[in-house]
Amino acid sequence: MAIIGELGGSRIVDAGRKESGESIQVPAGRQALWLIDGQAEWQPHAGAPVFLEPGEEVPVLTGPGSVQFLRTSHFVRLQAWDEMGFDLRAAAYRALMESRNQGVGQALAAQLPLQAGQIWVDMGTGTGAMVQALQERAAERGPIWILGIDRASRMVEEAGRHVSPEVPVWYVVNDLLAVTWPEGTFDGITALLLLHLVEDIDHLLAQVYRALKPGGRFAYAVSSDKNPFVHMIMRQVEGPGVFFKRGQAKIRQRVLNAGFQIERTESYQDEIALDTPQAMLELISSIGGPASRGIRSDITPPPSVARVFDLVWARKPGATEEA
């Protein structure tokens, strides 16, 4: 049996047979190629070619690049369900970031018009910071139903260990871009520190809009374009790559393009203050995407840094209930 340790929670994206001289393209990101038999060569766009042959270890390929088959081969190609690398760091992320992210979630939940019996969805739920904020808010207003969705299974496991029994919560492991959203079903949808990570944001926002009832709320928090914490992280990580797909101004425009009305925006700021620079390095290492690129040791991070977020409350036009 092949060992696919580095791509925990992986899914099959391609399988079959290739003849000698044929090739397959590997897009940007990480994929694994299980060569059942035959021979092949991995040719990355940057770096030296790597000879591939059948065996117990399944190599992880970092694209873009191509696989050239040298003999008739049967293969299975896999892609990480959690491409951002959060799964591998779920426990550390919760220990170091959960209480801090709960503060952002609480600020977002404080302005939501929750009503007893409503159904809310938290996208990219991670270790459950926003779900907990919704639960706390619901305790004041009456019980609601909450569904948390994330493709990183270990993050969801961490969230599931800290569910309050007073407010019903269900967690689902799935890719948000692959979910078949029901139409006009949910009273509200939240996204805490998610939208800057999404590749096809227009598709996701269209699905969110479709899934909300008329008058339903969409509330989200994203990193400010001038967030010192993000700039510190980007200086500290190794190698090229874009973790944050777009800034908050572009996200806002995409939300408006999707048909939402933005009712309120606020800036939220806190500070991460640790005892030593090494503690800050450990915190950066707990964050999926940047940490997967490696952390530079030749730069010393500050022991404290501000975080700045934009909180946005939007609404799908139509009938609504007042808080």
C-alpha positions in Angstrom: 0.0 0.0 0.0 1.3 3.4 -0.9 2.1 5.9 1.9 0.8 9.4 1.2 1.7 11.0 4.5 2.3 14.6 3.3 -1.1 14.9 1.6 -3.3 13.9 4.5 -7.0 14.2 3.5 -6.1 14.0 -0.2 -8.5 13.3 -3.0 -8.0 11.7 -6.3 -8.1 14.1 -9.2 -6.9 11.9 -12.0 -6.1 8.2 -12.6 -5.3 6.0 -15.6 -2.7 4.9 -18.1 -0.2 6.9 -20.1 2.0 5.6 -22.9 5.7 6.4 -23.3 6.1 10.0 -24.5 2.8 11.2 -23.1 2.7 13.8 -20.3 0.3 15.4 -17.8 0.4 19.0 -16.5 0.6 19.8 -12.8 -0.8 23.2 -11.9 0.5 25.5 -9.2 0.2 24.0 -5.8 1.0 20.6 -4.3 0.0 17.2 -5.8 1.1 13.6 -5.3 1.7 11.2 -8.1 1.4 7.5 -7.2 3.1 5.6 -10.0 1.7 2.1 -9.8 4.1 0.8 -12.5 6.2 2.2 -15.3 8.6 5.1 -15.2 8.3 8.9 -15.4 10.1 12.2 -14.9 8.9 15.2 -13.0 9.9 18.4 -14.8 9.1 21.5 -12.6 9.1 24.9 -14.2 11.7 25.9 -11.7 14.3 23.4 -10.6 15.9 20.2 -11.7 14.0 17.2 -13.1 13.3 14.3 -10.8 13.1 10.6 -11.9 10.0 8.8 -10.7 9.5 5.1 -10.3 7.0 2.8 -8.5 7.5 2.3 -4.7 6.0 2.7 -1.3 6.7 6.4 -1.0 4.5 8.6 -3.1 6.4 11.9 -4.1 4.7 15.2 -3.5 5.1 17.5 -6.5 5.0 21.3 -6.2 3.7 22.8 -9.4 3.6 24.2 -11.9 5.4 21.6 -14.0 4.8 18.5 -16.0 5.2 14.7 -15.7 6.7 13.0 -18.7 6.1 9.3 -18.9 9.2 7.3 -20.0 7.4 3.9 -20.2 3.8 2.8 -20.3 2.5 3.6 -16.8 -0.5 3.4 -14.6 -0.9 6.2 -12.1 -3.1 7.9 -9.6 -2.8 11.7 -9.1 -3.9 13.2 -5.8 -4.4 16.7 -4.5 -4.4 17.9 -0.9 -8.0 18.5 0.3 -6.4 21.2 2.5 -4.0 22.9 0.1 -3.2 25.7 2.5 -1.6 23.3 5.0 -3.8 24.0 8.0 -4.5 20.4 8.7 -0.9 19.6 9.7 -0.9 22.4 12.2 -4.5 22.2 13.5 -3.7 21.7 17.2 -0.9 24.3 17.3 -3.1 26.8 15.4 -6.0 26.4 17.9 -3.6 26.7 20.9 -1.9 29.8 19.6 -4.6 31.6 17.6 -8.1 30.5 18.7 -8.6 33.0 21.6 -7.3 35.8 19.5 -9.5 35.0 16.6 -12.5 34.6 18.9 -12.2 38.3 19.6 -12.6 39.1 16.0 -15.5 36.7 15.8 -17.2 38.3 18.8 -16.9 41.7 17.3 -18.5 40.4 14.1 -21.3 38.5 15.9 -22.1 41.5 18.1 -23.8 43.3 15.2 -25.7 40.4 13.8 -29.6 40.4 14.2 -29.8 36.8 15.5 -33.3 35.4 16.2 -34.3 32.2 17.8 -34.8 29.3 15.4 -32.6 30.8 12.6 -30.1 28.7 10.6 -26.6 30.1 10.2 -23.6 28.8 8.3 -20.0 29.6 9.1 -17.7 29.1 6.0 -14.1 28.1 6.4 -14.9 27.5 10.1 -11.4 26.3 11.0 -11.1 25.5 14.7 -14.5 27.1 15.4 -13.8 30.7 16.6 -16.7 32.2 14.7 -19.0 29.3 15.6 -18.3 29.9 19.3 -18.9 33.6 18.8 -22.3 32.8 17.2 -23.1 30.5 20.1 -22.3 33.1 22.7 -24.5 35.7 20.8 -27.3 33.1 20.4 -27.3 32.5 24.2 -28.4 36.1 24.6 -31.0 36.1 21.8 -32.4 32.5 21.7 -31.0 29.3 20.3 -30.2 29.1 16.6 -28.9 26.3 14.4 -25.3 26.5 13.2 -23.5 24.6 10.5 -19.7 25.0 10.2 -17.9 24.0 6.9 -14.2 23.5 6.3 -12.1 21.3 4.0 -9.4 20.8 6.6 -10.6 17.8 8.6 -8.2 18.1 11.5 -9.2 21.8 12.0 -12.8 20.6 12.1 -11.9 17.9 14.6 -10.4 20.6 16.8 -13.5 22.6 16.5 -15.7 19.7 17.4 -14.0 19.1 20.7 -15.2 22.5 22.0 -18.9 22.6 21.1 -21.3 24.1 23.6 -24.3 21.8 24.1 -26.7 24.7 24.6 -26.7 25.7 20.9 -26.9 23.0 18.2 -23.8 22.9 16.0 -22.9 20.6 13.1 -19.5 20.5 11.4 -19.1 19.3 7.8 -15.8 18.5 6.1 -16.1 19.7 2.5 -14.6 22.1 -0.1 -16.7 25.2 -0.1 -16.3 25.6 -3.8 -17.7 22.0 -4.4 -20.7 22.3 -2.1 -24.1 22.2 -3.7 -25.8 25.1 -1.9 -29.6 25.0 -1.4 -31.6 28.0 -2.6 -33.1 30.6 -0.2 -32.5 28.4 2.9 -30.2 30.2 5.4 -30.8 33.2 7.6 -27.2 34.2 7.7 -23.7 33.2 6.5 -20.4 34.2 8.1 -16.8 34.1 6.9 -14.1 34.8 9.5 -10.6 35.5 7.9 -11.5 33.4 4.9 -12.3 35.4 1.7 -8.7 36.5 1.2 -7.8 32.8 0.8 -10.4 31.8 -1.8 -9.3 31.4 -5.4 -12.7 31.5 -7.1 -14.3 34.1 -4.9 -17.0 35.1 -7.5 -18.3 31.6 -7.6 -18.4 31.3 -3.9 -20.2 34.6 -3.4 -22.7 33.7 -6.0 -23.5 30.5 -4.1 -23.7 32.4 -0.8 -26.2 34.8 -2.3 -28.2 32.0 -3.7 -28.3 30.1 -0.4 -29.5 33.0 1.7 -33.1 33.9 2.2 -34.2 37.3 0.9 -33.0 39.7 3.6 -30.4 37.2 4.8 -27.2 38.5 6.3 -23.6 37.9 5.1 -21.0 39.0 7.6 -17.3 38.6 7.1 -13.9 39.7 8.5 -10.8 40.1 6.3 -7.3 41.4 6.8 -6.9 45.1 6.2 -4.6 46.0 3.3 -2.3 47.7 5.8 -2.3 44.9 8.4 1.1 44.9 10.1 0.7 41.3 11.2 0.4 40.1 7.6 3.3 42.2 6.4 5.4 40.8 9.2 4.5 37.2 8.2 5.3 37.8 4.5 8.8 39.1 5.4 9.3 36.0 7.5 8.4 33.2 5.1 10.7 31.6 2.5 10.2 31.4 -1.2 7.7 32.9 -3.6 4.0 32.6 -3.4 0.9 34.5 -2.7 -1.1 33.5 0.4 -3.5 36.3 0.3 -5.3 36.2 -3.0 -6.7 39.8 -2.9 -7.0 42.8 -0.6 -10.1 43.9 1.3 -11.0 46.7 -1.2 -11.2 44.1 -4.1 -13.2 41.7 -1.9 -15.7 44.5 -1.1 -16.2 45.1 -4.8 -16.8 41.5 -5.5 -19.4 41.3 -2.7 -21.2 44.3 -4.2 -21.0 42.7 -7.7 -22.6 39.6 -6.3 -25.7 41.7 -5.5 -25.3 42.3 -1.8 -26.0 45.6 0.0 -23.2 46.5 2.5 -24.9 47.9 5.6 -22.0 48.5 7.9 -18.2 48.4 8.1 -15.8 48.7 11.0 -12.1 48.4 11.6 -11.0 45.9 14.3 -7.5 46.0 15.8 -5.8 43.9 18.4 -2.2 43.1 19.3 -0.3 39.9 19.5 2.3 40.4 22.2 4.6 37.5 23.1 7.5 37.1 25.4 10.2 36.4 22.8 10.8 36.6 19.0 11.0 32.8 19.1 7.4 32.6 20.4 6.4 34.7 17.4 8.2 32.3 15.1 6.2 29.5 16.6 3.0 31.4 16.1 3.8 32.0 12.4 4.7 28.3 12.0 1.1 27.4 13.2 -0.5 29.3 10.3 -1.1 26.9 7.3 -0.2 28.6 4.1 2.8 30.7 5.1 4.3 27.9 7.3 4.1 25.5 4.4 6.6 27.7 2.5 9.1 27.6 5.4 10.1 30.2 8.0 13.3 32.3 7.5 15.8 32.1 10.3 17.9 35.0 9.2 15.2 37.5 10.1 14.2 38.1 13.7 10.5 39.0 14.1 9.3 41.5 16.7 7.8 40.0 19.9 4.6 42.1 19.4 2.7 43.3 16.4 -0.7 44.8 15.7 -3.4 43.1 13.7 -6.0 45.1 11.7 -9.1 43.7 10.2 -12.1 45.0 8.3 -15.4 43.8 9.5 -18.3 44.0 7.0 -22.0 43.3 7.4 -23.9 42.8 4.2 -27.5 41.9 3.3 -29.2 40.1 0.5 -32.0 42.5 -0.7 -35.5 41.5 0.3 -37.7 41.0 3.3 -36.0 40.8 6.7 -36.7 40.7 10.4 -35.5 43.5 12.6 -33.2 42.6 15.5 
